[in-house]
Amino acid sequence: MVFSSETFLFLFLPLFLAAYYLTPDRFKSWTILIGSYLFYCWWRPDFLLLFVGVTAWAYGCGLMIERWEGQAKAKIPLVLGVVGCLSVLGVFKYLNFFVDSFAALLGTTPDELGVHWRLILPIGISFYVFQAVGYVIDVYRKDTPATRNFVDFAAFIALFPQLIAGPILRFKDLADQFHSRTHSLALFSTGLGVFTIGLAKKVLLADSIAPVADAAFSSANVTFVEGWLGAAAYTLQLYFDFSGYSDMAIGLGLMMGFKFIRNFDTPYVSASITEFWQRWHISLSTWLRDYLYIPLGGNRLGPLRTYLNLFLVMLLGGLWHGAAWTFVLWGAWHGGWLAVERYTGYARAGLNKAFTVPATLLLVVIGWVMFRAASVGEAFSVYAGMLGLNGMAPSLEFLASVNQEHLVFIMIAIVAVVMEPRFKHLTDPDRVPLIGTPQVAADGTVIATSSIAYPLAMTALLAVTIARLAEQSASPFLYFQF
């Protein structure tokens, strides 16, 4: 079920919210769990058993770790929990990839090797497995106590706003909120506003730009104009699609009384690749830092090991995104630049942002081409076009797929990226103003009182977005495939 669909907006969400607010507080976790499982089953009910199995495995391993706290044997459930969860991810996400790669290495195909099956990738598995693994490790590190309330833990893993594409949450950040959280009309209305902004990002911008990227990457001989326009379109599409989903998840969380972490912080104004990963998919980058980079030694084992750790973490981060060589090379691209920046001190050099911001964005755009391409060969075909090796002017086929409206929305998206730093507080769960409450300055003085402007603006934006949605078919979020 897609957030930007009539089924979710006009059927599932109203029914769930009605049931949630009619449920007594002590049973709200049950409502979240049942609603989230129904949300997941809308895709394929048979994979719910796998989902519940991963949840129960992590829950049980957490209890065993706490029971053997301070003893050497506590490492046994730690290893079982981490290896067990990652094995599920490895089989369902990467077995097809390894079979295909092995067959290609032998110069044959899986069918000729007698492999006539393909595993289906369970939706959201990359996210819920990482949340389960993070919980097991946190219990072992004593960052959070093992919960004995299975319903709360299962509701945390299954929480439908972030179930399919993040943010990647940590139980230690939400445990107290499951016990006690605030529900109010002001918080609900604010959450609805954040949700509306995310929905508009997806429907009005990402989906309106997508045909340009699709046309460029499907071209047989990508020209200079097609290559750069397609790369720019995908750069914008991916950002507004993914950050839009994160905003919708944050908004839905606020409507239920939860405060999720911010997942994006204007990444396209970054002055280095290092800064980019402090602003893009923040929940993933911090997960990789805390559960992979630091255990590998971080920067504690000397410069050469630091560079290697940075490269390996991003290489694995690329593979996490998808089982394909394009994602591996994309991860290597970012990992290599992170190592170079650490070696040269580039990120701390204090260079003029008039140079560093465009240079960083160029590196990011080049990386997104490999990320978007269906194969490494297709990526290099686009790179060839961006170098002008296939001519300059767009082809007739490309012009037939792209119209003036698409170009207008690209310009609107560019303006939105430029202006976003001034308005990012509207989707920041730590800074978004609660509707209907006075805004107070640092010295305690009231600088603004309840205003009707923001609710009216959000109402108008929601109406325009729904009208646009009615004109087009719902498209899945790009990160659903990961």
Secondary structure, DSSP 8 states (H G I E B T S, - for coil): --TTSHHIIIIIHHHHHHHHHHS-GGGHHHHHHHHHHHHHHTT-GGGHHHHHHHHHHHHHHHHHHHHTTTSGGGHHHHHHHHHHHHHHHIIIIIHHHHHHHHHHHTTS-TTTTT--------TTHHHHHHHHHHHHHHHHHTSS-----HHHHHHHHH-HHHHTT-----HHHHHHHHH-----HHHHHHHHHHHHHHHHIIIIIIHHHHHHHHHHHT-SS--HHHHHHHHHHHHHHHHHHHHHHHHHHHHHHHHTT-------S-GGG-SSHHHHHHHSSHHHHHHHIIIIITTTTTTSS-HHHHHHHHHHHHHHHHHHH-SSHHHHHHHHHHHHHHHHHHHHTGGGS---HHHHHHHHHHHHHHHHHHHH-SSHHHHHHHHHHHTTTT-SS--HHHHHH--HHHHHHHHHHHHHHHHHHHHGGGS-TTT---TTS-EE-TTS-EEE---SHHHHHHHHHHHHHHHHHHHS-----GGGG-
